[in-house]
Amino acid sequence: MLKAAESEVLDLAFSPDGRALAAAVTADFDGVYLWNLEAAATVPVRLETEGEYRGGLGFSTDNRWLGWLEPAARRVYDRDERAMSNTSFEVMKNTHGVAQSADGSRVISQHGLPDYCLNGWRSIGDEWIRSWSISTAELAVESVTLSEDGRQFAMLTRPAVGEKWQQGPRRVEVRDAATGVIRGVGDYPYNYAEPLLFSPDGRQLVGFNDMTLLVWPVPDVGSLGAPRRITNDNRKQFTALAYHPSGSRLYATSNDTTVHVFDTESWNWVGRFTWQLGRLKAVAVSPDGMLAAAGGDKGDIVIWDVDE
């Protein structure tokens, strides 16, 4: 059992070699905790953020860098040099949202007044190059997420025109991350936006709303259609999702203190873990598929062996 202060665990990430675990938490401060899982004493390094945590917790493929997203920047910790750095994606004014691919190759930034745009960036060496821009002057954008390989991204959108635009229905859009061009759209049946997540191969897109999982197939081009809905077997809400790297299992935390495990072909329950950590808020699976971790609303984190 690991402890990240008396605070809610927002996100978890394993390093590619499975030897480190990072946790983003919230309390009187926002911060990231980093553990060396091979150390004799599991005392974390605490990394303070400069603003509200906005997701994207993850390591570089060589294990050296740990990065996450803040409202106006991508913040990176160099584990070798023990130094922090920020990359801003501002245009005329500050960025108010950033999403990145798991491999760190692409970033999408959101900008409000006066820019009103969505920008796509790719990493070349130590620099970020803007490759496309979409106007959002008449488009409300939420829940932007990129696939692991950085080839596509998904988001929830609705027209932002007229006095009552906030009452309009949302839809799911999947776009090419290199060009910003739409590849497909799907129905989104709820009034509240929640996070989206691609499967490791990019062929599925999942989300949740309260006690219901949402699953869309992702074709190369064309309609995603309406999502398949899988309802929790109790009245508790789902809170976080993570795929096994094989793509064959989805791990879902819930306010019922349980991690549910689903087969991603049949969407039947194939397992569940109850860890008595209170309400679970985050879940992660190591890149080799050997370990899983879940974090609760009081800063407790449990790690266990995965037997797929």
Residue pairs with C-beta under 8 A, 6 or more apart in sequence:
1 300
1 301
1 302
2 21
2 23
2 35
2 42
2 44
2 300
2 301
2 302
2 303
3 299
3 300
3 301
4 23
4 25
4 33
4 44
4 295
4 299
4 300
4 301
5 25
5 27
5 31
5 33
5 299
6 27
6 298
6 299
7 25
7 26
7 27
7 298
7 299
8 25
8 26
8 27
8 281
8 296
8 297
8 298
8 299
9 23
9 24
9 25
9 281
9 282
9 295
9 296
9 297
9 299
9 300
9 301
10 24
10 25
10 26
10 53
10 281
10 282
11 23
11 24
11 53
11 55
11 57
11 68
11 282
11 284
12 21
12 22
12 23
12 24
12 57
12 282
12 283
12 284
12 293
12 294
12 295
12 301
13 21
13 22
13 57
13 58
13 59
13 66
13 284
14 20
14 21
14 59
14 284
14 285
14 286
14 287
14 291
14 293
15 21
15 22
15 59
15 63
15 66
16 59
16 61
16 62
16 63
16 287
17 63
18 37
18 286
18 287
18 288
18 290
18 291
19 36
19 37
19 38
19 63
20 34
20 35
20 36
20 37
20 59
20 63
20 66
20 79
21 34
21 35
21 37
21 284
21 293
21 301
21 303
22 32
22 33
22 34
22 35
22 57
22 59
22 66
23 32
23 33
23 35
23 44
23 57
23 282
23 295
23 301
24 30
24 31
24 32
24 53
24 57
24 68
25 31
25 32
25 33
25 299
26 53
27 299
29 48
29 49
30 48
30 49
30 51
30 52
30 53
31 46
31 47
31 48
31 49
32 46
32 47
32 48
32 49
32 53
32 57
32 66
32 68
32 77
33 44
33 45
33 46
33 47
34 44
34 45
34 46
34 47
34 66
34 77
34 79
35 42
35 43
35 44
35 45
36 42
37 303
47 66
47 77
47 84
49 68
49 70
49 75
50 70
50 73
50 75
50 86
51 70
51 71
51 72
51 73
52 70
52 71
53 68
53 69
53 70
54 68
54 69
54 70
54 71
54 97
54 98
55 68
55 69
55 99
55 195
56 67
56 68
56 69
56 74
56 98
56 99
56 100
57 66
57 67
57 68
58 66
58 67
58 68
58 100
58 102
58 104
59 65
59 66
59 67
60 66
60 67
60 104
61 103
61 104
63 79
64 78
64 79
64 80
65 76
65 77
65 78
65 79
65 104
66 76
66 77
66 79
67 74
67 75
67 76
67 77
67 100
67 104
68 74
68 75
69 75
69 98
69 99
69 100
70 86
70 98
71 94
71 95
71 96
71 97
71 98
72 88
72 89
72 90
72 94
72 95
72 96
72 98
73 86
73 87
73 88
73 89
73 95
73 98
74 86
74 87
74 89
74 98
74 100
74 107
75 84
75 85
75 86
76 84
76 85
76 86
76 87
77 83
77 84
78 84
78 85
87 128
88 94
88 95
89 95
89 98
89 107
89 109
89 119
89 121
89 128
90 111
91 111
91 115
91 117
91 119
92 111
92 114
92 115
93 111
93 112
93 113
93 114
93 115
95 109
95 110
95 111
96 110
96 111
96 112
97 109
97 110
97 144
98 107
98 108
98 109
98 110
99 107
99 108
99 144
99 145
99 146
99 153
100 106
100 107
100 108
100 146
101 107
101 146
101 147
101 148
101 149
101 150
101 177
102 146
102 148
102 149
102 150
103 148
103 149
103 150
104 123
105 122
105 123
105 150
106 120
106 121
106 122
106 123
106 146
106 150
106 177
107 120
107 121
107 122
107 123
107 128
108 118
108 119
108 120
108 121
108 144
108 146
108 153
108 177
109 118
109 119
109 121
110 118
110 136
110 141
110 144
111 117
111 118
111 119
111 136
116 135
116 136
116 137
117 133
117 134
117 135
117 136
118 133
118 134
118 136
118 141
118 144
118 180
119 130
119 132
119 133
119 134
120 130
120 131
120 132
120 133
120 177
120 178
120 179
120 180
121 128
121 129
121 130
121 131
122 128
122 129
122 131
122 178
123 129
131 178
131 179
132 178
132 179
132 180
133 180
134 180
136 160
137 160
138 159
138 160
138 161
139 157
139 158
139 159
139 160
140 157
140 158
140 159
140 160
140 165
140 166
141 155
141 156
141 157
142 155
142 156
142 157
142 170
142 193
143 154
143 155
143 156
143 193
143 194
143 195
143 196
143 207
144 153
144 154
144 155
145 153
145 154
145 155
145 195
145 196
145 197
145 198
146 152
146 153
146 177
146 198
147 153
147 177
147 198
147 202
148 198
148 200
148 202
149 202
150 177
151 176
151 177
151 178
151 202
152 174
152 175
152 176
152 177
152 183
152 198
152 202
152 218
153 174
153 175
153 177
154 172
154 173
154 174
154 175
154 196
154 198
154 205
155 172
155 173
155 175
155 196
156 170
156 171
156 172
156 173
156 188
156 193
156 196
157 170
157 171
157 173
158 165
158 168
158 169
158 170
158 171
159 165
159 168
169 188
170 188
170 190
170 191
170 193
171 185
171 186
171 187
171 188
172 185
172 186
172 187
172 188
172 196
172 205
172 216
172 224
172 227
173 182
173 184
173 185
174 182
174 183
174 184
174 185
174 186
174 205
174 218
174 224
175 181
175 182
175 183
176 183
183 220
183 221
184 218
184 219
184 221
184 222
184 223
184 224
185 223
185 224
186 205
186 216
186 223
186 224
186 225
186 226
186 227
187 224
187 225
187 226
187 227
188 214
188 227
189 209
189 214
189 226
189 227
189 229
190 209
192 209
194 207
194 208
194 209
195 207
195 208
195 241
196 205
196 206
196 207
197 205
197 206
197 207
197 241
197 242
197 243
198 204
198 205
198 218
199 205
199 206
199 243
199 247
199 264
200 243
200 245
200 246
200 247
201 247
202 218
203 217
203 218
203 247
204 215
204 216
204 217
204 218
204 247
204 264
205 215
205 216
205 218
205 224
206 213
206 214
206 215
206 216
206 241
206 250
207 213
207 214
207 227
207 241
208 214
208 237
208 238
208 239
208 241
208 252
210 237
210 238
211 231
211 232
211 234
211 235
211 236
211 237
211 238
212 229
212 230
212 231
212 232
212 238
213 229
213 230
213 231
213 232
213 238
213 241
213 250
213 252
213 262
213 267
214 227
214 228
214 229
215 227
215 228
215 229
215 230
215 267
216 224
216 225
216 227
216 228
217 224
217 225
218 224
228 267
230 262
230 267
232 238
232 254
232 256
232 260
233 269
234 256
236 254
236 255
236 256
237 254
237 255
238 252
238 253
238 254
238 260
239 253
239 254
239 255
239 279
239 280
239 281
239 282
240 252
240 253
240 280
240 281
240 282
240 283
241 250
241 251
241 252
241 253
241 283
242 250
242 251
242 283
242 284
242 285
242 292
243 249
243 250
243 251
243 264
243 285
244 250
244 251
244 285
244 289
244 306
244 308
245 285
245 286
245 287
245 288
245 289
246 289
246 308
247 264
248 263
248 264
248 265
248 308
249 261
249 262
249 263
249 264
249 270
249 308
250 261
250 262
250 264
251 259
251 260
251 261
251 283
251 285
251 292
252 259
252 260
252 261
252 262
252 283
253 259
253 260
253 280
253 281
253 282
253 283
253 294
254 260
254 280
255 279
255 280
257 274
257 275
257 276
257 277
257 278
257 279
257 280
257 296
258 272
258 273
258 274
258 280
259 272
259 273
259 274
259 275
259 280
259 283
259 292
259 294
260 269
260 271
260 272
261 269
261 270
261 271
261 272
261 273
262 268
262 269
262 270
263 270
273 294
273 304
275 294
275 296
275 302
277 294
277 295
277 296
277 298
277 300
277 301
277 302
278 296
278 297
278 298
278 300
279 296
279 297
280 294
280 295
280 296
280 297
281 295
281 296
281 297
282 294
282 295
283 292
283 293
283 294
283 295
284 292
284 293
285 291
285 292
285 306
286 292
286 306
289 306
289 308
290 305
290 306
291 303
291 304
291 305
291 306
292 303
292 304
292 306
293 301
293 302
293 303
293 304
294 301
294 302
295 301
